[in-house]
Amino acid sequence: MVRKKKLSNIENLSYSKNESFENLQAVQQMALNKKGKDDELAPDISLFLKAEELKGKLCGLYNDKDNRDSHINIMGSVFIDGNELLLNVGDKPNTEENIFYKDDSIT
């Protein structure tokens, strides 16, 4: 029963990218202003860089799925009973409808 109460409280929370970004900036400032034993500045560079990495991921700068190396397969024309069959596989750019075969009677 206690677990259900905790879950209902979590569902009501909202957290935005802007809030996360601001929190990471605050963490970076704390890392830069960290003091050592003798109250001298001793910035925590690893914490600063980790917060910077998380900010970059939040903004989409580091994408694991980079599709620049995609392969394209091209098939020749297929004719059935004298009509050319246009195969529509995948999405074509700037098209509204997909045409499956070439026939003047269909618009």
Kinemage of the C-alpha trace (Angstrom):
@kinemage 1
@onewidth
@group {chain A} dominant
@subgroup {mainchain}
@vectorlist {calphas} color= white
{ca met a 1} P 0.000 0.000 0.000
{ca val a 2} L 2.810 2.416 0.799
{ca arg a 3} L 4.347 1.824 -2.618
{ca lys a 4} L 1.175 2.962 -4.407
{ca lys a 5} L 1.243 6.258 -2.531
{ca lys a 6} L 4.818 6.902 -3.627
{ca leu a 7} L 3.984 6.128 -7.251
{ca ser a 8} L 0.990 8.469 -7.248
{ca asn a 9} L 3.208 11.302 -5.982
{ca ile a 10} L 5.791 10.622 -8.699
{ca glu a 11} L 3.157 10.749 -11.430
{ca asn a 12} L 2.248 14.320 -10.457
{ca leu a 13} L 5.809 15.588 -10.833
{ca ser a 14} L 6.921 17.464 -13.899
{ca tyr a 15} L 10.500 18.053 -14.905
{ca ser a 16} L 11.612 19.934 -17.987
{ca lys a 17} L 14.784 20.070 -20.031
{ca asn a 18} L 15.239 23.695 -19.011
{ca glu a 19} L 15.140 22.803 -15.313
{ca ser a 20} L 17.642 20.011 -15.855
{ca phe a 21} L 19.922 22.308 -17.863
{ca glu a 22} L 19.792 24.987 -15.148
{ca asn a 23} L 20.586 22.401 -12.470
{ca leu a 24} L 23.581 21.163 -14.464
{ca gln a 25} L 24.822 24.746 -14.819
{ca ala a 26} L 24.560 25.146 -11.034
{ca val a 27} L 26.537 21.926 -10.563
{ca gln a 28} L 29.218 23.244 -12.906
{ca gln a 29} L 29.507 26.466 -10.928
{ca met a 30} L 29.773 24.491 -7.695
{ca ala a 31} L 32.496 22.320 -9.255
{ca leu a 32} L 34.478 25.405 -10.328
{ca asn a 33} L 34.094 27.121 -6.951
{ca lys a 34} L 35.003 24.076 -4.868
{ca lys a 35} L 37.518 24.863 -2.142
{ca gly a 36} L 40.310 22.656 -0.884
{ca lys a 37} L 41.748 22.086 2.586
{ca asp a 38} L 43.147 25.591 3.104
{ca asp a 39} L 40.114 27.393 1.643
{ca glu a 40} L 41.937 27.691 -1.663
{ca leu a 41} L 40.105 27.158 -4.913
{ca ala a 42} L 40.410 23.557 -6.063
{ca pro a 43} L 37.997 23.112 -8.956
{ca asp a 44} L 36.643 19.638 -9.586
{ca ile a 45} L 37.284 19.391 -13.330
{ca ser a 46} L 35.925 15.849 -13.677
{ca leu a 47} L 32.577 16.907 -12.173
{ca phe a 48} L 32.533 19.988 -14.405
{ca leu a 49} L 33.158 17.867 -17.518
{ca lys a 50} L 30.517 15.301 -16.530
{ca ala a 51} L 27.928 18.074 -16.150
{ca glu a 52} L 29.023 19.475 -19.518
{ca glu a 53} L 28.589 16.039 -21.117
{ca leu a 54} L 25.106 15.681 -19.626
{ca lys a 55} L 24.146 19.139 -20.886
{ca gly a 56} L 25.318 18.155 -24.371
{ca lys a 57} L 23.316 14.923 -24.273
{ca leu a 58} L 20.269 16.838 -23.084
{ca cys a 59} L 20.582 19.192 -26.062
{ca gly a 60} L 21.058 16.319 -28.512
{ca leu a 61} L 24.686 17.013 -29.386
{ca tyr a 62} L 25.767 13.410 -28.874
{ca asn a 63} L 23.692 11.036 -30.985
{ca asp a 64} L 24.500 7.349 -30.771
{ca lys a 65} L 22.329 6.545 -33.769
{ca asp a 66} L 23.983 8.342 -36.639
{ca asn a 67} L 22.408 7.330 -39.948
{ca arg a 68} L 24.944 8.841 -42.341
{ca asp a 69} L 26.166 5.396 -43.435
{ca ser a 70} L 22.808 4.124 -44.660
{ca his a 71} L 22.749 1.730 -47.600
{ca ile a 72} L 20.358 2.020 -50.529
{ca asn a 73} L 19.203 -0.974 -52.552
{ca ile a 74} L 17.904 -0.255 -56.050
{ca met a 75} L 15.774 -2.739 -57.968
{ca gly a 76} L 15.164 -2.661 -61.692
{ca ser a 77} L 11.759 -2.391 -63.352
{ca val a 78} L 9.273 -5.260 -63.146
{ca phe a 79} L 6.700 -5.782 -65.922
{ca ile a 80} L 3.543 -7.882 -65.508
{ca asp a 81} L 1.252 -8.273 -68.545
{ca gly a 82} L 2.922 -5.293 -70.176
{ca asn a 83} L 2.356 -2.958 -67.204
{ca glu a 84} L 5.301 -1.667 -65.244
{ca leu a 85} L 5.019 -2.471 -61.563
{ca leu a 86} L 6.450 0.323 -59.425
{ca leu a 87} L 7.445 -1.077 -56.054
{ca asn a 88} L 7.168 1.328 -53.203
{ca val a 89} L 9.487 0.278 -50.412
{ca gly a 90} L 10.320 2.800 -47.733
{ca asp a 91} L 9.610 6.504 -47.699
{ca lys a 92} L 10.275 8.689 -50.703
{ca pro a 93} L 11.028 12.356 -50.092
{ca asn a 94} L 8.434 14.996 -50.946
{ca thr a 95} L 5.610 12.615 -51.929
{ca glu a 96} L 2.074 12.676 -50.619
{ca glu a 97} L 0.846 9.307 -51.875
{ca asn a 98} L 2.486 6.040 -52.753
{ca ile a 99} L 1.804 4.617 -56.235
{ca phe a 100} L 2.030 0.828 -56.493
{ca tyr a 101} L 1.705 0.412 -60.220
{ca lys a 102} L 1.530 2.552 -63.325
{ca asp a 103} L -1.939 2.597 -64.911
{ca asp a 104} L -3.647 5.461 -66.719
{ca ser a 105} L -7.106 4.438 -65.458
{ca ile a 106} L -6.173 5.100 -61.806
{ca thr a 107} L -5.609 8.686 -60.732
